[in-house]
Protein backbone atom coordinates (compact mmCIF):
# COMPACT_ATOMS: atom_id res chain seq x y z
CA UNK A 1 0.00 0.00 0.00
CA UNK A 2 1.44 3.34 -1.05
CA UNK A 3 1.06 6.14 1.52
CA UNK A 4 1.38 9.90 0.93
CA UNK A 5 2.78 11.61 4.04
CA UNK A 6 2.29 15.31 4.62
CA UNK A 7 2.52 17.58 7.63
CA UNK A 8 -0.11 20.24 8.24
CA UNK A 9 0.85 23.17 10.45
CA UNK A 10 -0.91 26.22 11.79
CA UNK A 11 1.56 29.11 11.90
CA UNK A 12 1.55 32.87 11.78
CA UNK A 13 2.96 34.57 8.70
CA UNK A 14 5.93 35.72 10.79
CA UNK A 15 6.67 32.13 11.83
CA UNK A 16 6.40 30.96 8.22
CA UNK A 17 8.78 33.71 7.10
CA UNK A 18 11.27 32.78 9.85
CA UNK A 19 11.11 29.10 8.80
CA UNK A 20 11.68 30.05 5.16
CA UNK A 21 14.65 32.22 6.11
CA UNK A 22 16.15 29.39 8.19
CA UNK A 23 15.63 26.86 5.39
CA UNK A 24 17.15 29.22 2.82
CA UNK A 25 20.28 29.64 4.97
CA UNK A 26 20.56 25.88 5.53
CA UNK A 27 20.18 25.18 1.81
CA UNK A 28 22.80 27.84 1.07
CA UNK A 29 25.23 25.92 3.29
CA UNK A 30 24.49 22.73 1.35
CA UNK A 31 22.44 21.19 4.14
CA UNK A 32 19.29 19.18 3.45
CA UNK A 33 15.96 20.89 4.04
CA UNK A 34 13.82 17.80 4.49
CA UNK A 35 10.37 19.07 5.49
CA UNK A 36 9.80 21.83 2.95
CA UNK A 37 8.25 19.71 0.18
CA UNK A 38 5.81 17.81 2.39
CA UNK A 39 4.58 20.55 4.72
CA UNK A 40 1.48 22.69 4.24
CA UNK A 41 1.08 25.70 6.53
CA UNK A 42 -2.17 27.47 7.34
CA UNK A 43 -2.87 30.78 9.09
CA UNK A 44 -5.61 29.22 11.22
CA UNK A 45 -7.32 25.97 12.14
CA UNK A 46 -10.36 27.22 10.21
CA UNK A 47 -8.29 27.53 7.01
CA UNK A 48 -7.00 24.00 7.55
CA UNK A 49 -10.56 22.72 7.90
CA UNK A 50 -11.58 24.48 4.68
CA UNK A 51 -8.65 22.88 2.88
CA UNK A 52 -9.67 19.43 4.11
CA UNK A 53 -13.28 19.85 3.06
CA UNK A 54 -15.41 16.73 2.60
CA UNK A 55 -15.81 17.62 -1.10
CA UNK A 56 -12.05 17.65 -1.69
CA UNK A 57 -11.61 14.34 0.12
CA UNK A 58 -14.47 12.88 -1.95
CA UNK A 59 -12.78 14.21 -5.10
CA UNK A 60 -9.50 12.48 -4.20
CA UNK A 61 -11.33 9.20 -3.55
CA UNK A 62 -13.21 9.44 -6.84
CA UNK A 63 -10.03 10.03 -8.84
CA UNK A 64 -8.27 7.18 -7.05
CA UNK A 65 -11.12 4.69 -7.39
CA UNK A 66 -12.72 5.55 -10.75
CA UNK A 67 -9.91 7.27 -12.70
CA UNK A 68 -12.04 9.76 -14.68
CA UNK A 69 -10.74 10.63 -18.14
CA UNK A 70 -11.39 14.37 -17.82
CA UNK A 71 -12.34 17.05 -15.33
CA UNK A 72 -15.75 17.22 -17.01
CA UNK A 73 -16.25 13.51 -16.36
CA UNK A 74 -15.06 13.94 -12.76
CA UNK A 75 -17.53 16.79 -12.21
CA UNK A 76 -20.35 14.60 -13.51
CA UNK A 77 -19.32 11.73 -11.23
CA UNK A 78 -19.29 14.09 -8.26
CA UNK A 79 -22.48 15.88 -9.35
CA UNK A 80 -20.67 19.22 -8.94
CA UNK A 81 -20.12 22.31 -11.03
CA UNK A 82 -17.12 21.89 -13.36
CA UNK A 83 -15.66 25.28 -12.40
CA UNK A 84 -15.59 24.32 -8.70
CA UNK A 85 -14.03 20.96 -9.49
CA UNK A 86 -11.33 22.69 -11.57
CA UNK A 87 -10.50 24.98 -8.63
CA UNK A 88 -10.30 22.04 -6.22
CA UNK A 89 -8.11 20.06 -8.62
CA UNK A 90 -5.76 23.06 -9.01
CA UNK A 91 -5.45 23.45 -5.24
CA UNK A 92 -4.87 19.74 -4.64
CA UNK A 93 -2.35 19.67 -7.48
CA UNK A 94 -0.48 22.67 -6.03
CA UNK A 95 0.13 20.80 -2.78
CA UNK A 96 1.02 17.51 -4.45
CA UNK A 97 -2.09 15.48 -3.61
CA UNK A 98 -3.22 15.08 -7.21
CA UNK A 99 -1.36 15.01 -10.51
CA UNK A 100 -2.63 16.22 -13.88
CA UNK A 101 -1.16 15.07 -17.16
CA UNK A 102 -2.24 15.67 -20.72
CA UNK A 103 -4.13 12.60 -21.89
CA UNK A 104 -2.25 10.57 -24.48
CA UNK A 105 -5.26 10.14 -26.75
CA UNK A 106 -6.78 13.63 -26.71
CA UNK A 107 -4.90 16.90 -26.18
CA UNK A 108 -8.04 18.57 -24.80
CA UNK A 109 -8.43 16.07 -21.97
CA UNK A 110 -6.33 15.59 -18.86
CA UNK A 111 -5.44 12.46 -16.98
CA UNK A 112 -5.97 12.83 -13.23
CA UNK A 113 -3.78 10.73 -10.96
CA UNK A 114 -3.92 9.98 -7.24
CA UNK A 115 -0.95 7.62 -6.94
CA UNK A 116 -1.34 6.44 -3.34
CA UNK A 117 -3.83 4.52 -1.23
CA UNK A 118 -3.73 6.59 1.95
CA UNK A 119 -2.83 10.08 3.11
CA UNK A 120 -1.11 10.18 6.47
CA UNK A 121 -1.26 13.63 8.03
CA UNK A 122 0.62 14.91 11.02
CA UNK A 123 -1.04 18.01 12.38
CA UNK A 124 1.26 20.39 14.22
CA UNK A 125 -0.23 23.45 15.89
N, C-alpha and C positions, 0 to 999 in steps of 0.2 A: 504494500500500500504506500503510495507516494503522498507525503505530507508537505504542505506549504507552511513555513513558520514565519510569522511576523510579530513584531512587538508594537503595541499601541501605547502611546504615552500622552498624558495631558500635561502640557507645559505652557508657560507664558512665552510671549514672543521674545522677551529678553533672555530667558533660559535657552530657547532654541538658537538664538543668535550666538550665545556663549558656547553652546555645543558645537555649532558650525565652525566658529573661530578655533576652538580646540582641535577639532578634526582636521581643519585646514593646516594648522601648524604641524600636527602629527604626520599628515600625509607629506608635507614639505620636507620632513626629516626622513622620509622613506619608511615610516612605520605604517602598519596595517590599521585601517579604520574599518573594523569588522561590522559594526551595527548599522552603518549609514543606509545600506541598500534595503534592509529589511525592517526599518522602523518608520512608523507613521505617527506624526505628532498632531495633536489637536489642541485648540485653545481652551476647550471646556469639555466636560463629560457629555453635555448636551450635543456638541458637535460630533463627538465619537458615536453617540447613539444614532444620530442622523445618518452618519456614514454606514453604520451597520444596520440599515433599515431592513425590515422583513422582505421588501420588494427586491433589494439588491441581493440578498441571500438566496431568494427564490430564483432570481436571474442566473446566479452562479450554478445553482443546482440544475436548472433547465439546460444550460449550455453543456454542463458535464454529462448529464444523463441522455439528452436527446440530440446533441450536436446539430443545431439548426444550421442551415446553409446560408442564411443571410440575417441581417438585423430585422428586416421586414418579417421573415418567418418567425424569428424569436419573439417579436412583438405580438404576433398573432397567437403563438403558443401561450404567452403570458397574459393575453387579453389586455394589453396596455397600449397606450399611444406610442407610435414609433419614435417620435421626437424625445419622449422621456426615456425610452429604452436606449436611444443613442447616447444621451447624456450620462446615463448610468454606466453604459459600456465604456465610454471615454474615461470616467472617473476610476472605474475598476481597472482599466488598462494602465492608467497613469501610476497606480500604486502596485502594479505587477500581479494582480489577481486574475486577470483575463488577458488573453493575447488575441490580437486581430491580424490576420494575414489575408492578402488578396487571394481569392479563390482561384485555383488552377484552371478551372473550366470557363469562368466568366469574369471578366475584369471589373464588372459592376458590383459583383457580390464579394462578401468577405467571409472568411472562415474564422469562426470564433472558437477559441481553445481554452479550456480549463484543464490543465495538465497535472492534476493532483486529485486525491480522493478526500483529503481532509485539510482544513485550515486550523492550525494550532496558534492561538493568540495568547501572548503574555501581555497583560494590561498593567502598566506601571503608571501610578498617579503621583 
